Amino acid sequence: MMGRTSDVGKVNETQKDSFELLQRLRALPGSPAPVTAMSGVGSEVEVAEIASAGFAAHLMKPVQAGLIGAYIQTLGRGTKTG
């Protein structure tokens, strides 16, 4: 199962933000892929909002390339990282 990664901020002109994008992905038929939030803010409030919205994990920018690689590997095993 492949995951998707999107910055928590504005995605494009037709989607308000990644929270809306996640809702649209979850509304699609079939088993949804894990969706990862990526942001430059790691406040407790934002991390809680991300978790409650249903994101599989939160990666805080700047993200090291090695961490991204390790995270992608966890997606295939069905484990989460934050």
Number of C-alpha atoms within 10 A of each C-alpha: 10 10 13 13 15 17 18 20 14 15 15 10 7 8 12 12 16 24 22 15 19 20 12 11 16 16 11 9 7 7 10 14 14 20 22 26 24 22 18 13 13 14 9 9 10 14 20 12 13 20 16 10 14 16 19 21 20 23 22 16 12 9 12 10 9 9 12 12 10 11 18 16 12 13 18 11 9 10 11 14 14 12
